[in-house]
Amino acid sequence: MKINSAFVEKVLTRFIRDELTKFGFTKGILGLSGGLDSAVCAVLAARALGAKNVLALIMPYGTGFSADIKDAAGLARALGIRKKTIDIAPQVDAYFLRFPTKSRVLKGNKMARERMSILYDFSAREKALILGTSNKTELLIGYGTIHGDMACAINPVGDLYKTQVRDLGAYLGVPGRIMKKQPTAGLWPGQTDEEEIGVTYAEIDAVLFELADQRKSRNEVIAGGFNAEVVDRIISLIKGSEFKRKLPPIAKISSRTVGHDFLYPYDWDK
Amino acid sequence: MKAVIVQMTPRLGDIKTNLDRHLGFLDRARKDKADLVVFPELGLTGYSLKDLVPDTALDTGRSPVFKELLAAGRGMSVVVGFVEERSDERGLFYNSAAFLANGKVLHVHRKVFLPTFGMFEEGKFFARGRDFIPFQAPFGKTGLMICRDFLQYGSSYLLFAGGAEVMIVISAAPGRGVAGPGGFETSHMWELMGEAMSYFSTAFVLYCNRTGFEDGVSFAGGSFIYSPKGERLARASDLDEEVLSCEFDMELVRQVRKKWTFKRDERPEIILHSLERIVRRHED
């Protein structure tokens, strides 16, 4: 679980630079929430591309998250990256005026997809490639909105567990206020990930490390001292979210089918 | 003799660009009076080719690419990695290493051990090589291996038993594991193998790995040269392109083999006898 942060920084800054260059981009764009993951991505992007080549979109819903907006803006200023604040309330409210709901999850997903849609629009306007900020914990348990915050062009932090992102953040000098914050998807004011998932990140990551990295079975993980209920819950989260980690299955008819046996690298001719 | 290891980042699927860069490195190496220049596995094509494999295949005897490499490498020995399809084996594509010297292709090694598990899928796209054959290079008897070949310990043994004094390993090894000090944990593994195999074999081991990213995978670099007594003579940086140059004396093989008589005391007939028994039992 321990990472050599200095080396990880070297790998990830090269990854960002290399991918952007190959695809003919010089600029990167990302959503900056005021939380840890996007802060770490912003620092990596600034170091990889130069601060002037990074655009951070701060996209709050109304004014309910003023501390996060302040932290995001403060980080952008400290890094010297460009920033733009866009309140997504008007477009989200307009939609739910037509299709009202009391579900906080539906609202949260809609907000995540509005942010995605704005990011892709600005990506094209600015000719900037979108950096994803979903970490390995979120990807494995499916704690993200499909086609929302999980959408991106490249993801530098997707192979780092939340606790590893925190280690890297400390090494990179992410401000203490952001480091100390309770992780939140920002679905509603006061929401925290750990409360919603029902397990702490430290525990989720320790179990995920055993299951995914060490390839241990359920029983082996439990025999190692983890709570059976927690392990089962995490396994069911992983299984239930595989669809978020894959492109949708295509019904196979011909002998050569996209997604089955039409196999080319992502970096084809790049 | 002077060996140059070109730790480079090929452009995926783009033979023209990669050839131009190979030619550039060869020009520079000749000016630096190199005797041997080693390029990485699939250096002419990039690694994660998938269905591009048939489109990037070359025949050493017919391809103008090899004419250019032979011309640019004149006066030196050169090892290049490429996708091979021979005119007498149409439709079979090999992950190959060619050894060029004296204006001709002296030897071609086809990768025997094609990693096909987890992130690796070579067995899906390549035909398997069938042998490890040492050959007489201008500087001494030499054997070639490609990446995973070197991690299967029978490969080095066969080259050793066949008389190799120099083992050249070309590689496209992705880095994995970041818990250790230094670079990737897998780079440490490769170095351990280099140290052990050079010692076991009382032979020089030259390892040329590539750099750069393909589809998110980071090729680790960290190329190296070990002497016949397990001493690290040179090591390139992690992650970044580098031309690693190193001078050594082939006479060292003789010096070391006087002290460590592994080669003299080797009994391949016993190994063969045991292997035959093992293979027979497999067949039962």
Interface residues (C-beta under 8 A of the other chain):
Chain A: M1 K2 I3 N4 F7 V8 K10 V11 R14 F15 D18 E19 I154 F262 L263 Y264 P265 Y266 D267 W268 D269 K270
Chain B: R11 L12 G13 D14 S48 L49 K50 D51 L52 G175 V178 A179 G180 P181 G182 G183 F184 G212 F213 E214 D215 G216 S218 D238 L239 D240
